[in-house]
Amino acid sequence: MKPINVELTMGHDIGVSASYYRLKYSYGERSIGKLILAIPLLTISSGSDIIKAKLLDRDNAIQKMKEKYGQLLSAFCSILFFYSI
């Protein structure tokens, strides 16, 4: 990114250059094009979306643990049954 774009993005005063500075709005230009493409990556989604995603991940992890626990319990019971005979 050009230094002048960095200064403007940070809200710094660029002096008299601001009078002559023109943003270009096409996607091919470096000044605004890359910022427009980065908007979805920089946008903070609502907190509920993030919480829902984390809860879904946690639910999936819990489900996998339950399945593993069931397998281990089944194996343990079969071992106990085998040695009790």
Secondary structure, 3 states (H helix, E strand, C coil): CCHHHHHHHCCCCCCCHHHHCCCCCCCCCHHHHHHHHHHHHHCCCCHHHHHHHHHHHHHHHHHHHHHHHHHHHHHHHHHHHHHHC
